[in-house]
Amino acid sequence: MAVKVANGAQSVAAPIPAQPSPSAPRLRPPERGGLTERFAASDSKADLTRIPVVGPLIRRGLHSRKFHFSIIIPSQILFWIVVFTGILGTVEPTKNFATAITWYVWFALMFPMTLLVGRAWCLTCPFGGFGEWIQRKTLWARKQKALGLGWKMPRAVANNGLMFSAFIFIGMTWAEEFFNIGGPGAPIMTAGMVLGIIGFATATFVLFERRTFCRYLCPLSSLIAVAGSNGMVAGFRPKDREVCMNCQTKDCIRGGENGYGCPWYTYPATADTNTYCGLCSECLKACPYDNVSVYAQKPLTSVIAPKKKTLAIVAALLFGLVIFQQWNALPSYQAFDNWFNNLTHFPSYPNPIDYVLTIAAVAGVLAGIAWLMSRALSLKTKMSHAFTSWFAPFVYGFIPLIGADYLARVMPKFFNNAPKVVEIVGNAFGAHLDLADFHILPNNWLVRLQYIVVALGIGGALYATARIMGKDVKDLTAHRTLSRVVPMAVVIIAGVGLAALYFAMNGAE
């Protein structure tokens, strides 16, 4: 009864087995030098359910079938309010609850949640939650039969991991800039965006099995996967990996009496990163041997530890998007974009051609540097696979920079504008507050804080690069020192360049 694993996704064809009875055969004792040793670098020791006082509460909540529903329902209610107020409320963006809560609070707070926790947003996401309720035909109970066609994601998409999510995110970011949705612009545009994502997600849940939308197609999934790998929550992992391998039913991935099979297609026994853990706790509920728990980890563990680097191309594209979004805030880009729009007869900023080419050029530069390192530093016996062996470890070192940049850029939205949400809600109840010009932090302190965040990102990127290159390419080169120094030098140049862009525009607005 083996689980079929292909390109990170577990395809399960067997029917759901019943939970083993108490008289089921005892598991064989763990073997030394097996999986436990293999995954030692990514295994976390901090079981959150064993924290004094709060640990038992966490454990009780995770075992409850109402837990996930209770986490999702507040955001579900909030986003339907966003839809209705966006359509029916005032057309003034800074006074409309839909635009204020979405762009000044939700979008700003999602990034620190991601950097600290990982897929924290996925745990409470109303888009996936709504579609999953329909797919399962229940709000929280365990039902054996799902609604819908139960298609599997085509192998061409599954083999490319989060690439389609990254393309969708890049496309939506361009549309947000072009239509000024997150400026914020017209409230009805924000409401339409939310409705569009909910509709797309729900249709996907009806057509495909499990959380196919969340794993492959959600616009935010690629960004959360990359930035979230900096996070300090490892996700759900086995207490003993050998117990998982000796388990005959594999309820955590197939589903059992008490829990669904992992909606994210993640098999706990081989999990070495938080990239694909949506924190839903279904594997913990389903495990008949109580061998799964939720763990904390040191920052950057999921950036450094995994042996399979599945996010490299996505991270390279997102770093290209980071550079574009910094460049487009400068007068030099505005002049170039206006000239290019006149040349191509495109109506307004941003021109999609220079947008795509900038992102592709940055990703191409990273690939070129990796290729040069592979040619100069690899052993001759490894040259046939040199580029692919160097590219992923090199690009993974940029992940802390990506996370730090996104966090720094959303900070002004929150610190300068979040009080407007309090004003809007207060005025709706007759309080008549005037907080339009109130800033949580003075602008000069906010700019300094952005520099600090970028500096921390540079430090994290240097640390991650040194650890990754020392671990992942040590058998590919005789130049151990150069294989660390050269990538770290590139990271420093990129980080200083990023900081220079912040200096040139006096901090993000």
Beta strands, then each sheet from edge to edge (+ up, - down):
strand 1: 4-6
strand 2: 9-11
strand 3: 46-47
strand 4: 233-238
strand 5: 292-296
sheet 1: 1+ 2-
sheet 2: 3+ 5- 4+
end
